[in-house]
Amino acid sequence: MELLRTVLRHAGGLPEARLAALRPLVRRLVDELTRQLATRLRPALTGTMLARPTHRPGGRLDLARTLRANLATARRTADGTVQVIPERPVFRSRARRSADWRLILVTDVSGSMEASTIWSALTASVLAGVPTLSTHFLAFSTEVVDLTGHVHDPLSLLLEVSVGGGTHIAAGMRHARSMVTVPTRTLVVVISDFEEGAPLGGLLAEVRALVATGAHVLGCASLDDAGRPRYSTGVAGQLVAAGMPVAALSPLELARWIGEKTA
């Protein structure tokens, strides 16, 4: 994590030759962290085995449905027992839902957010592989940059993030609100220490406007390397009063929240 933080801090100013030399090592670290994270997150997000009737073999035999579908073949044998000839066996099949939910991660990349930025980028890449979600990644400090095109490659996403500068959460939320098309199928997750640098009234107004659309909104407090939350409790309290719950969640807990909302 310390190496990744150093790369994240200096990537924009490193000569391409130095960056190219570091890239293989950083790629291995990022890939390994992403794999470890995926093993924890995906069980909380992916669909379960659903008992959908199909006559194509491949899944496990659904005994109850097979019996109901073949009652017409039931015959009583000479010893009095009833025998069913399964002419139409029914199997279980794995059903997956289509990508009909939009997840917008609005990530604070101001100077105090290095550790959370790394975990946010890795989590976004894992979530991007979930078939039920269309995952978007907005990075903001005093400006907002849409890095959605890089979410399927965590190393590319990290190297595109420019950490530093001030904090303008309202701008990030305004951009997210412009992306909402089906509010009831949209999750907006703001990851920040909530140390807003702009007037607080603008942020609260953006929260109320976003909540009014009907989108599902959540504020996630930034975490340090040890997983301890670091955020302004005073601002967080006002955000909660404006309609946005705020919690200190690990990536796994965030995945469970998303899984519950999209179930």
Accessible surface in RSA format (square Angstrom, percent):
REM  Atomic radii and reference values for relative SASA: ProtOr
REM  Chains: A
REM  Algorithm: Lee & Richards
REM  Probe-radius: 1.40
REM  Slices: 20
REM RES _ NUM      All-atoms   Total-Side   Main-Chain    Non-polar    All polar
REM                ABS   REL    ABS   REL    ABS   REL    ABS   REL    ABS   REL
RES MET A   1    66.62  34.5  34.53  22.8  32.09  76.4  34.53  29.4  32.09  42.5
RES GLU A   2   111.62  64.1 106.60  80.6   5.02  12.0  65.28 126.3  46.34  37.8
RES LEU A   3    60.29  33.6  53.49  38.3   6.80  17.1  57.18  40.2   3.11   8.4
RES LEU A   4     4.31   2.4   2.11   1.5   2.20   5.5   2.11   1.5   2.20   5.9
RES ARG A   5    56.35  23.7  56.35  28.7   0.00   0.0   1.29   1.8  55.06  33.4
RES THR A   6    50.95  36.2  50.88  51.6   0.06   0.2  40.00  53.7  10.94  16.5
RES VAL A   7     6.97   4.6   5.83   5.3   1.14   2.7   6.97   6.1   0.00   0.0
RES LEU A   8     8.73   4.9   2.15   1.5   6.57  16.5   3.13   2.2   5.59  15.1
RES ARG A   9   108.49  45.6  83.65  42.6  24.84  59.1  42.32  57.8  66.17  40.1
RES HIS A  10    89.16  48.7  85.05  59.1   4.11  10.5  54.55  56.2  34.61  40.3
RES ALA A  11     9.71   8.9   4.39   6.8   5.32  12.1   4.50   6.3   5.21  13.8
RES GLY A  12    85.95 106.0   0.00   N/A  85.95 106.0  46.16 126.7  39.79  89.1
RES GLY A  13    72.99  90.0   0.00   N/A  72.99  90.0  39.85 109.4  33.14  74.2
RES LEU A  14    39.60  22.1  25.20  18.0  14.39  36.2  25.36  17.8  14.24  38.3
RES PRO A  15    80.31  58.5  68.07  62.1  12.24  44.5  80.21  66.2   0.10   0.6
RES GLU A  16   116.52  66.9 107.25  81.1   9.27  22.1  68.18 131.9  48.33  39.5
RES ALA A  17    79.77  73.3  63.02  97.3  16.75  38.1  70.78  99.7   8.99  23.8
RES ARG A  18   141.50  59.4 140.00  71.4   1.51   3.6  41.97  57.4  99.53  60.3
RES LEU A  19    20.71  11.5  20.71  14.8   0.00   0.0  20.71  14.5   0.00   0.0
RES ALA A  20    51.35  47.2  41.13  63.5  10.22  23.2  42.20  59.4   9.15  24.2
RES ALA A  21    79.64  73.2  48.17  74.3  31.47  71.6  60.18  84.7  19.46  51.6
RES LEU A  22    46.37  25.8  45.51  32.6   0.87   2.2  46.37  32.6   0.00   0.0
RES ARG A  23    87.80  36.9  85.50  43.6   2.30   5.5  41.12  56.2  46.68  28.3
RES PRO A  24    73.69  53.7  66.49  60.6   7.20  26.2  73.00  60.3   0.69   4.3
RES LEU A  25    71.49  39.8  70.66  50.6   0.83   2.1  70.66  49.6   0.83   2.2
RES VAL A  26     3.51   2.3   3.51   3.2   0.00   0.0   3.51   3.1   0.00   0.0
RES ARG A  27    84.72  35.6  84.72  43.2   0.00   0.0  32.86  44.9  51.86  31.4
RES ARG A  28   151.59  63.6 144.76  73.8   6.83  16.3  72.50  99.1  79.09  47.9
RES LEU A  29    63.29  35.2  61.93  44.3   1.36   3.4  62.87  44.2   0.42   1.1
RES VAL A  30     0.00   0.0   0.00   0.0   0.00   0.0   0.00   0.0   0.00   0.0
RES ASP A  31    44.10  30.9  42.01  41.8   2.08   4.9  10.64  25.0  33.45  33.4
RES GLU A  32    72.81  41.8  72.81  55.1   0.00   0.0  35.77  69.2  37.04  30.2
RES LEU A  33    35.57  19.8  34.69  24.8   0.88   2.2  34.69  24.4   0.88   2.4
RES THR A  34    22.57  16.1  22.57  22.9   0.00   0.0  22.57  30.3   0.00   0.0
RES ARG A  35   139.93  58.8 136.48  69.6   3.45   8.2  72.09  98.5  67.84  41.1
RES GLN A  36    80.86  45.2  77.69  56.8   3.16   7.5  25.04  53.3  55.81  42.3
RES LEU A  37    12.69   7.1  11.09   7.9   1.61   4.0  12.32   8.7   0.37   1.0
RES ALA A  38    13.25  12.2  12.08  18.6   1.18   2.7  12.37  17.4   0.89   2.4
RES THR A  39    99.23  70.6  77.12  78.2  22.10  52.7  77.19 103.7  22.04  33.3
RES ARG A  40   136.70  57.4 126.37  64.4  10.32  24.6  44.38  60.7  92.31  55.9
RES LEU A  41     0.62   0.3   0.62   0.4   0.00   0.0   0.62   0.4   0.00   0.0
RES ARG A  42    89.10  37.4  89.02  45.4   0.09   0.2  31.60  43.2  57.51  34.9
RES PRO A  43   100.63  73.3  68.87  62.8  31.77 115.5  76.57  63.2  24.07 149.6
RES ALA A  44    30.65  28.2   6.31   9.7  24.34  55.4  18.65  26.3  12.00  31.8
RES LEU A  45     7.53   4.2   1.78   1.3   5.75  14.5   2.94   2.1   4.60  12.4
RES THR A  46    49.03  34.9  36.31  36.8  12.73  30.3  20.36  27.3  28.67  43.3
RES GLY A  47    30.13  37.2   0.00   N/A  30.13  37.2  12.58  34.5  17.55  39.3
RES THR A  48    98.45  70.0  90.73  92.0   7.72  18.4  78.20 105.0  20.25  30.6
RES MET A  49    82.80  42.9  60.62  40.1  22.18  52.8  60.62  51.5  22.18  29.4
RES LEU A  50    82.71  46.1  81.50  58.3   1.21   3.0  82.71  58.1   0.00   0.0
RES ALA A  51    34.29  31.5  18.32  28.3  15.97  36.3  18.73  26.4  15.56  41.2
RES ARG A  52   133.51  56.1 132.57  67.6   0.94   2.2  41.30  56.5  92.21  55.9
RES PRO A  53    89.36  65.1  67.47  61.5  21.89  79.6  68.21  56.3  21.15 131.4
RES THR A  54    33.10  23.5  26.46  26.8   6.64  15.8  21.60  29.0  11.50  17.4
RES HIS A  55    98.92  54.1  79.78  55.5  19.15  49.0  64.10  66.1  34.83  40.5
RES ARG A  56   195.04  81.9 191.23  97.5   3.82   9.1  62.78  85.8 132.26  80.2
RES PRO A  57   104.94  76.5  84.98  77.5  19.96  72.6  85.21  70.3  19.73 122.6
RES GLY A  58    79.56  98.1   0.00   N/A  79.56  98.1  40.72 111.8  38.84  87.0
RES GLY A  59    30.85  38.0   0.00   N/A  30.85  38.0  13.67  37.5  17.19  38.5
RES ARG A  60   181.72  76.3 175.03  89.2   6.69  15.9  60.64  82.9 121.08  73.4
RES LEU A  61    91.94  51.2  69.17  49.5  22.77  57.2  69.17  48.6  22.77  61.3
RES ASP A  62     7.70   5.4   6.84   6.8   0.86   2.0   0.91   2.1   6.80   6.8
RES LEU A  63   113.12  63.0 109.54  78.4   3.58   9.0 109.54  76.9   3.58   9.6
RES ALA A  64    55.73  51.2  46.42  71.6   9.31  21.2  51.73  72.8   4.00  10.6
RES ARG A  65    77.70  32.6  75.53  38.5   2.18   5.2  10.69  14.6  67.02  40.6
RES THR A  66     5.34   3.8   5.34   5.4   0.00   0.0   5.34   7.2   0.00   0.0
RES LEU A  67    77.55  43.2  77.55  55.5   0.00   0.0  77.55  54.5   0.00   0.0
RES ARG A  68   151.18  63.5 134.98  68.8  16.20  38.6  67.71  92.5  83.47  50.6
RES ALA A  69    37.06  34.1  11.81  18.2  25.25  57.4  22.27  31.4  14.79  39.2
RES ASN A  70     2.55   1.8   1.26   1.2   1.29   3.1   1.29   3.1   1.26   1.2
RES LEU A  71   113.46  63.2 102.78  73.5  10.67  26.8 102.94  72.3  10.51  28.3
RES ALA A  72    94.22  86.6  63.70  98.3  30.52  69.4  76.31 107.5  17.91  47.4
RES THR A  73    19.55  13.9  16.61  16.8   2.94   7.0  18.63  25.0   0.92   1.4
RES ALA A  74    34.36  31.6  20.06  31.0  14.30  32.5  20.28  28.6  14.08  37.3
RES ARG A  75   147.97  62.1 143.85  73.3   4.13   9.8  63.83  87.2  84.15  51.0
RES ARG A  76   171.49  72.0 138.15  70.4  33.34  79.4  52.58  71.9 118.90  72.1
RES THR A  77    49.04  34.9  36.01  36.5  13.04  31.1  42.82  57.5   6.22   9.4
RES ALA A  78   120.57 110.9  69.45 107.2  51.11 116.3  83.08 117.0  37.49  99.3
RES ASP A  79   114.90  80.5  75.90  75.5  39.01  92.2  50.14 118.0  64.77  64.6
RES GLY A  80    35.85  44.2   0.00   N/A  35.85  44.2  25.01  68.6  10.84  24.3
RES THR A  81    80.27  57.1  73.33  74.3   6.94  16.5  69.83  93.8  10.44  15.8
RES VAL A  82    90.75  59.7  59.57  53.9  31.18  75.1  59.57  51.8  31.18  84.6
RES GLN A  83    96.35  53.9  92.60  67.7   3.74   8.9  20.06  42.7  76.28  57.9
RES VAL A  84    39.48  26.0  20.94  19.0  18.54  44.7  20.94  18.2  18.54  50.3
RES ILE A  85    81.48  46.4  81.48  60.7   0.00   0.0  81.48  58.7   0.00   0.0
RES PRO A  86    75.14  54.8  62.40  56.9  12.73  46.3  62.41  51.5  12.73  79.1
RES GLU A  87   122.92  70.6  90.98  68.8  31.94  76.0  32.66  63.2  90.26  73.7
RES ARG A  88   123.22  51.7 120.48  61.4   2.73   6.5  53.73  73.4  69.49  42.1
RES PRO A  89    46.80  34.1  46.80  42.7   0.00   0.0  46.80  38.6   0.00   0.0
RES VAL A  90     5.51   3.6   5.51   5.0   0.00   0.0   5.51   4.8   0.00   0.0
RES PHE A  91    31.68  15.8  31.33  19.4   0.35   0.9  31.33  19.0   0.35   1.0
RES ARG A  92    84.45  35.5  83.64  42.6   0.82   1.9   6.49   8.9  77.96  47.3
RES SER A  93    28.70  24.3  24.25  32.4   4.46  10.3  27.39  58.3   1.31   1.8
RES ARG A  94   139.42  58.5 112.21  57.2  27.20  64.8  36.35  49.7 103.06  62.5
RES ALA A  95    10.70   9.8   6.89  10.6   3.81   8.7   7.85  11.1   2.85   7.5
RES ARG A  96   158.54  66.6 124.27  63.3  34.27  81.6  48.43  66.2 110.11  66.7
RES ARG A  97    99.37  41.7  89.10  45.4  10.27  24.5  67.07  91.7  32.30  19.6
RES SER A  98    82.42  69.6  66.67  89.0  15.75  36.3  55.04 117.2  27.38  38.4
RES ALA A  99    61.90  56.9  32.99  50.9  28.91  65.8  33.07  46.6  28.83  76.4
RES ASP A 100    66.45  46.5  48.51  48.3  17.94  42.4  34.09  80.2  32.36  32.3
RES TRP A 101    20.34   8.2  18.45   8.9   1.89   4.4  18.76  10.0   1.58   2.6
RES ARG A 102    68.41  28.7  66.85  34.1   1.55   3.7  10.59  14.5  57.81  35.0
RES LEU A 103     0.00   0.0   0.00   0.0   0.00   0.0   0.00   0.0   0.00   0.0
RES ILE A 104     0.00   0.0   0.00   0.0   0.00   0.0   0.00   0.0   0.00   0.0
RES LEU A 105     0.57   0.3   0.57   0.4   0.00   0.0   0.57   0.4   0.00   0.0
RES VAL A 106     0.00   0.0   0.00   0.0   0.00   0.0   0.00   0.0   0.00   0.0
RES THR A 107     0.00   0.0   0.00   0.0   0.00   0.0   0.00   0.0   0.00   0.0
RES ASP A 108     0.00   0.0   0.00   0.0   0.00   0.0   0.00   0.0   0.00   0.0
RES VAL A 109     6.39   4.2   6.39   5.8   0.00   0.0   6.39   5.6   0.00   0.0
RES SER A 110     3.53   3.0   3.53   4.7   0.00   0.0   2.93   6.2   0.60   0.8
RES GLY A 111    43.67  53.9   0.00   N/A  43.67  53.9  26.02  71.4  17.65  39.5
RES SER A 112    56.48  47.7  32.03  42.7  24.45  56.3  39.07  83.2  17.41  24.4
RES MET A 113     1.53   0.8   0.00   0.0   1.53   3.6   1.53   1.3   0.00   0.0
RES GLU A 114    16.74   9.6  15.06  11.4   1.67   4.0   3.38   6.5  13.36  10.9
RES ALA A 115     8.10   7.4   6.18   9.5   1.93   4.4   6.18   8.7   1.93   5.1
RES SER A 116     8.22   6.9   4.63   6.2   3.59   8.3   4.08   8.7   4.14   5.8
RES THR A 117     0.00   0.0   0.00   0.0   0.00   0.0   0.00   0.0   0.00   0.0
RES ILE A 118     0.00   0.0   0.00   0.0   0.00   0.0   0.00   0.0   0.00   0.0
RES TRP A 119    70.90  28.5  70.73  34.2   0.17   0.4  62.72  33.4   8.17  13.3
RES SER A 120     6.31   5.3   2.62   3.5   3.70   8.5   3.38   7.2   2.93   4.1
RES ALA A 121     0.00   0.0   0.00   0.0   0.00   0.0   0.00   0.0   0.00   0.0
RES LEU A 122     0.00   0.0   0.00   0.0   0.00   0.0   0.00   0.0   0.00   0.0
RES THR A 123     5.75   4.1   5.75   5.8   0.00   0.0   4.24   5.7   1.51   2.3
RES ALA A 124     0.00   0.0   0.00   0.0   0.00   0.0   0.00   0.0   0.00   0.0
RES SER A 125    11.61   9.8   2.09   2.8   9.52  21.9   2.09   4.4   9.52  13.3
RES VAL A 126     0.62   0.4   0.12   0.1   0.50   1.2   0.62   0.5   0.00   0.0
RES LEU A 127     0.44   0.2   0.44   0.3   0.00   0.0   0.44   0.3   0.00   0.0
RES ALA A 128    12.56  11.5   0.99   1.5  11.57  26.3   1.87   2.6  10.69  28.3
RES GLY A 129    42.41  52.3   0.00   N/A  42.41  52.3  21.31  58.5  21.10  47.3
RES VAL A 130     2.85   1.9   0.24   0.2   2.62   6.3   0.65   0.6   2.21   6.0
RES PRO A 131    47.41  34.6  32.97  30.1  14.44  52.5  45.48  37.5   1.93  12.0
RES THR A 132     6.75   4.8   6.75   6.8   0.00   0.0   5.18   7.0   1.57   2.4
RES LEU A 133     9.31   5.2   0.76   0.5   8.55  21.5   0.76   0.5   8.55  23.0
RES SER A 134    46.00  38.9  39.42  52.6   6.58  15.2  26.75  57.0  19.25  27.0
RES THR A 135    10.77   7.7   0.21   0.2  10.56  25.2   0.21   0.3  10.56  16.0
RES HIS A 136    25.44  13.9  25.44  17.7   0.00   0.0  22.95  23.6   2.50   2.9
RES PHE A 137     0.00   0.0   0.00   0.0   0.00   0.0   0.00   0.0   0.00   0.0
RES LEU A 138     0.00   0.0   0.00   0.0   0.00   0.0   0.00   0.0   0.00   0.0
RES ALA A 139     4.96   4.6   4.10   6.3   0.87   2.0   4.10   5.8   0.87   2.3
RES PHE A 140     0.74   0.4   0.25   0.2   0.49   1.3   0.74   0.4   0.00   0.0
RES SER A 141    18.68  15.8  17.89  23.9   0.80   1.8   0.00   0.0  18.68  26.2
RES THR A 142    82.90  59.0  68.87  69.8  14.03  33.4  46.90  63.0  36.00  54.4
RES GLU A 143   130.78  75.1 123.80  93.7   6.98  16.6  44.42  85.9  86.36  70.5
RES VAL A 144    38.29  25.2  11.12  10.1  27.18  65.5  11.12   9.7  27.18  73.7
RES VAL A 145    79.26  52.2  76.13  68.9   3.13   7.5  79.26  68.9   0.00   0.0
RES ASP A 146    69.88  48.9  43.32  43.1  26.56  62.8  21.40  50.4  48.48  48.3
RES LEU A 147    10.71   6.0  10.39   7.4   0.32   0.8  10.71   7.5   0.00   0.0
RES THR A 148    33.13  23.6  29.98  30.4   3.16   7.5  29.98  40.3   3.16   4.8
RES GLY A 149    79.51  98.0   0.00   N/A  79.51  98.0  41.02 112.6  38.49  86.2
RES HIS A 150    58.15  31.8  55.30  38.4   2.84   7.3  33.46  34.5  24.69  28.7
RES VAL A 151     3.76   2.5   3.73   3.4   0.03   0.1   3.73   3.2   0.03   0.1
RES HIS A 152   142.40  77.8 114.28  79.4  28.13  72.0  74.83  77.1  67.57  78.6
RES ASP A 153    46.99  32.9  45.14  44.9   1.86   4.4  23.16  54.5  23.83  23.8
RES PRO A 154    13.04   9.5  13.04  11.9   0.00   0.0  13.04  10.8   0.00   0.0
RES LEU A 155     1.42   0.8   1.42   1.0   0.00   0.0   1.42   1.0   0.00   0.0
RES SER A 156    28.40  24.0  23.78  31.7   4.62  10.6  17.65  37.6  10.75  15.1
RES LEU A 157     0.00   0.0   0.00   0.0   0.00   0.0   0.00   0.0   0.00   0.0
RES LEU A 158     7.53   4.2   7.30   5.2   0.23   0.6   7.30   5.1   0.23   0.6
RES LEU A 159    35.85  20.0  15.63  11.2  20.21  50.8  15.63  11.0  20.21  54.4
RES GLU A 160    89.05  51.1  70.02  53.0  19.03  45.3   2.88   5.6  86.17  70.4
RES VAL A 161     6.35   4.2   0.00   0.0   6.35  15.3   0.62   0.5   5.73  15.5
RES SER A 162    93.09  78.7  77.85 103.9  15.24  35.1  46.16  98.3  46.94  65.8
RES VAL A 163    28.46  18.7   3.09   2.8  25.37  61.1   3.13   2.7  25.33  68.7
RES GLY A 164    25.63  31.6   0.00   N/A  25.63  31.6  21.21  58.2   4.42   9.9
RES GLY A 165    62.12  76.6   0.00   N/A  62.12  76.6  36.00  98.8  26.12  58.5
RES GLY A 166    33.81  41.7   0.00   N/A  33.81  41.7  28.30  77.7   5.51  12.3
RES THR A 167    15.12  10.8   9.77   9.9   5.36  12.8   1.34   1.8  13.79  20.8
RES HIS A 168    49.67  27.1  49.67  34.5   0.00   0.0  32.25  33.2  17.42  20.3
RES ILE A 169     0.11   0.1   0.11   0.1   0.00   0.0   0.11   0.1   0.00   0.0
RES ALA A 170     2.01   1.8   2.01   3.1   0.00   0.0   2.01   2.8   0.00   0.0
RES ALA A 171    14.65  13.5  12.30  19.0   2.35   5.4  12.33  17.4   2.33   6.2
RES GLY A 172     0.00   0.0   0.00   N/A   0.00   0.0   0.00   0.0   0.00   0.0
RES MET A 173     0.23   0.1   0.02   0.0   0.21   0.5   0.02   0.0   0.21   0.3
RES ARG A 174   112.54  47.3 110.44  56.3   2.09   5.0  52.06  71.1  60.48  36.7
RES HIS A 175    64.45  35.2  58.12  40.4   6.33  16.2  40.06  41.3  24.40  28.4
RES ALA A 176     0.00   0.0   0.00   0.0   0.00   0.0   0.00   0.0   0.00   0.0
RES ARG A 177    82.09  34.5  74.78  38.1   7.31  17.4   9.17  12.5  72.92  44.2
RES SER A 178    88.93  75.1  48.62  64.9  40.31  92.9  50.22 106.9  38.71  54.2
RES MET A 179    26.83  13.9  21.62  14.3   5.21  12.4  26.83  22.8   0.00   0.0
RES VAL A 180    24.37  16.0   3.46   3.1  20.90  50.4   3.46   3.0  20.90  56.7
RES THR A 181   104.91  74.6  74.93  76.0  29.98  71.5  66.28  89.0  38.64  58.4
RES VAL A 182    80.87  53.2  79.62  72.1   1.26   3.0  80.61  70.0   0.26   0.7
RES PRO A 183    38.75  28.2  38.75  35.3   0.00   0.0  38.75  32.0   0.00   0.0
RES THR A 184    91.28  64.9  87.07  88.3   4.22  10.1  69.81  93.8  21.47  32.5
RES ARG A 185    95.51  40.1  94.79  48.3   0.72   1.7  12.98  17.7  82.53  50.0
RES THR A 186     1.52   1.1   1.52   1.5   0.00   0.0   0.00   0.0   1.52   2.3
RES LEU A 187     0.00   0.0   0.00   0.0   0.00   0.0   0.00   0.0   0.00   0.0
RES VAL A 188     0.00   0.0   0.00   0.0   0.00   0.0   0.00   0.0   0.00   0.0
RES VAL A 189     0.00   0.0   0.00   0.0   0.00   0.0   0.00   0.0   0.00   0.0
RES VAL A 190     0.00   0.0   0.00   0.0   0.00   0.0   0.00   0.0   0.00   0.0
RES ILE A 191    15.39   8.8  15.39  11.5   0.00   0.0  15.39  11.1   0.00   0.0
RES SER A 192     0.00   0.0   0.00   0.0   0.00   0.0   0.00   0.0   0.00   0.0
RES ASP A 193     7.90   5.5   7.90   7.9   0.00   0.0   2.68   6.3   5.22   5.2
RES PHE A 194     0.00   0.0   0.00   0.0   0.00   0.0   0.00   0.0   0.00   0.0
RES GLU A 195    99.38  57.1  91.06  68.9   8.32  19.8  32.82  63.5  66.56  54.3
RES GLU A 196    27.76  15.9   2.10   1.6  25.65  61.1   2.10   4.1  25.65  20.9
RES GLY A 197    65.01  80.2   0.00   N/A  65.01  80.2  29.80  81.8  35.20  78.8
RES ALA A 198    28.16  25.9  15.49  23.9  12.67  28.8  21.32  30.0   6.84  18.1
RES PRO A 199   113.17  82.5  99.80  91.0  13.37  48.6 111.86  92.4   1.30   8.1
RES LEU A 200    47.08  26.2  40.29  28.8   6.79  17.1  40.29  28.3   6.79  18.3
RES GLY A 201    48.88  60.3   0.00   N/A  48.88  60.3  36.94 101.4  11.94  26.7
RES GLY A 202    35.38  43.6   0.00   N/A  35.38  43.6  30.10  82.6   5.28  11.8
RES LEU A 203     0.04   0.0   0.04   0.0   0.00   0.0   0.04   0.0   0.00   0.0
RES LEU A 204    21.16  11.8  21.16  15.1   0.00   0.0  21.16  14.9   0.00   0.0
RES ALA A 205    53.91  49.6  47.38  73.1   6.53  14.9  49.74  70.0   4.17  11.0
RES GLU A 206    15.88   9.1  15.37  11.6   0.51   1.2   1.47   2.9  14.41  11.8
RES VAL A 207     0.00   0.0   0.00   0.0   0.00   0.0   0.00   0.0   0.00   0.0
RES ARG A 208   129.83  54.5 123.88  63.1   5.95  14.2  54.60  74.6  75.22  45.6
RES ALA A 209    34.37  31.6  23.44  36.2  10.93  24.9  31.34  44.1   3.03   8.0
RES LEU A 210     0.15   0.1   0.15   0.1   0.00   0.0   0.15   0.1   0.00   0.0
RES VAL A 211    52.89  34.8  45.43  41.1   7.46  18.0  45.43  39.5   7.46  20.2
RES ALA A 212    86.82  79.8  46.36  71.5  40.46  92.0  58.87  82.9  27.95  74.0
RES THR A 213    50.83  36.2  27.95  28.3  22.89  54.5  36.98  49.7  13.85  20.9
RES GLY A 214    37.32  46.0   0.00   N/A  37.32  46.0  28.32  77.7   9.01  20.2
RES ALA A 215    10.07   9.3   0.00   0.0  10.07  22.9   0.00   0.0  10.07  26.7
RES HIS A 216    51.79  28.3  46.05  32.0   5.74  14.7  40.96  42.2  10.83  12.6
RES VAL A 217    11.51   7.6   1.77   1.6   9.74  23.5   1.77   1.5   9.74  26.4
RES LEU A 218     7.65   4.3   7.65   5.5   0.00   0.0   7.65   5.4   0.00   0.0
RES GLY A 219     0.00   0.0   0.00   N/A   0.00   0.0   0.00   0.0   0.00   0.0
RES CYS A 220     5.94   4.5   5.94   6.6   0.00   0.0   4.73  12.0   1.21   1.3
RES ALA A 221     3.11   2.9   0.07   0.1   3.04   6.9   0.07   0.1   3.04   8.1
RES SER A 222     1.56   1.3   1.29   1.7   0.27   0.6   1.56   3.3   0.00   0.0
RES LEU A 223    29.51  16.4  26.76  19.1   2.74   6.9  26.76  18.8   2.74   7.4
RES ASP A 224    28.87  20.2  24.50  24.4   4.37  10.3  19.53  46.0   9.35   9.3
RES ASP A 225    76.24  53.4  45.45  45.2  30.79  72.8  30.73  72.3  45.50  45.4
RES ALA A 226    67.69  62.2  28.46  43.9  39.24  89.3  40.98  57.7  26.72  70.8
RES GLY A 227    43.57  53.7   0.00   N/A  43.57  53.7  23.48  64.4  20.08  45.0
RES ARG A 228   151.06  63.4 149.72  76.3   1.35   3.2  65.04  88.9  86.02  52.1
RES PRO A 229    67.84  49.4  49.19  44.8  18.65  67.8  49.19  40.6  18.65 115.9
RES ARG A 230   106.58  44.7  99.95  51.0   6.62  15.8  39.07  53.4  67.51  40.9
RES TYR A 231    74.45  34.8  48.32  27.5  26.12  68.0  13.54  10.2  60.90  75.1
RES SER A 232    21.52  18.2  15.26  20.4   6.26  14.4   8.32  17.7  13.20  18.5
RES THR A 233    97.22  69.1  85.54  86.7  11.67  27.8  54.18  72.8  43.04  65.1
RES GLY A 234    50.16  61.9   0.00   N/A  50.16  61.9  42.78 117.4   7.37  16.5
RES VAL A 235    23.92  15.7  23.34  21.1   0.58   1.4  23.34  20.3   0.58   1.6
RES ALA A 236     6.44   5.9   6.38   9.8   0.06   0.1   6.44   9.1   0.00   0.0
RES GLY A 237    41.19  50.8   0.00   N/A  41.19  50.8  33.07  90.7   8.12  18.2
RES GLN A 238    82.97  46.4  77.80  56.9   5.17  12.3  30.03  63.9  52.94  40.2
RES LEU A 239     0.00   0.0   0.00   0.0   0.00   0.0   0.00   0.0   0.00   0.0
RES VAL A 240    77.83  51.2  67.75  61.3  10.08  24.3  67.75  58.9  10.08  27.3
RES ALA A 241    92.27  84.8  49.89  77.0  42.38  96.4  61.54  86.7  30.73  81.4
RES ALA A 242    12.79  11.8   0.28   0.4  12.51  28.5   4.54   6.4   8.25  21.8
RES GLY A 243    36.01  44.4   0.00   N/A  36.01  44.4  23.80  65.3  12.21  27.3
RES MET A 244     0.05   0.0   0.05   0.0   0.00   0.0   0.05   0.0   0.00   0.0
RES PRO A 245    72.83  53.1  69.00  62.9   3.83  13.9  72.13  59.6   0.70   4.4
RES VAL A 246    27.51  18.1   1.11   1.0  26.40  63.6   1.13   1.0  26.37  71.5
RES ALA A 247    35.40  32.5  28.08  43.3   7.32  16.7  35.40  49.9   0.00   0.0
RES ALA A 248    44.13  40.6  18.04  27.8  26.09  59.4  18.08  25.5  26.05  69.0
RES LEU A 249    38.15  21.2  29.41  21.0   8.74  22.0  29.64  20.8   8.51  22.9
RES SER A 250    41.62  35.2  38.57  51.5   3.05   7.0  33.94  72.3   7.68  10.8
RES PRO A 251    30.37  22.1  27.34  24.9   3.03  11.0  30.06  24.8   0.31   1.9
RES LEU A 252    47.68  26.6  46.68  33.4   0.99   2.5  46.68  32.8   0.99   2.7
RES GLU A 253    76.99  44.2  72.60  54.9   4.38  10.4  19.51  37.7  57.47  46.9
RES LEU A 254     9.26   5.2   9.26   6.6   0.00   0.0   9.26   6.5   0.00   0.0
RES ALA A 255     0.53   0.5   0.10   0.2   0.43   1.0   0.42   0.6   0.11   0.3
RES ARG A 256   124.12  52.1 121.33  61.8   2.80   6.7  37.78  51.6  86.34  52.3
RES TRP A 257    41.47  16.6  39.82  19.3   1.65   3.9  29.81  15.9  11.66  18.9
RES ILE A 258     0.15   0.1   0.15   0.1   0.00   0.0   0.15   0.1   0.00   0.0
RES GLY A 259    12.64  15.6   0.00   N/A  12.64  15.6   7.29  20.0   5.35  12.0
RES GLU A 260   132.01  75.8 108.98  82.4  23.03  54.8  47.41  91.7  84.60  69.1
RES LYS A 261    83.16  40.6  68.42  42.0  14.75  35.1  21.22  19.1  61.95  66.0
RES THR A 262     7.86   5.6   3.46   3.5   4.41  10.5   0.05   0.1   7.82  11.8
RES ALA A 263   103.81  95.4  47.34  73.1  56.47 128.5  69.10  97.3  34.71  91.9
END  Absolute sums over single chains surface
CHAIN  1 A    13014.1      10005.6       3008.5       7487.0       5527.1
END  Absolute sums over all chains
TOTAL         13014.1      10005.6       3008.5       7487.0       5527.1
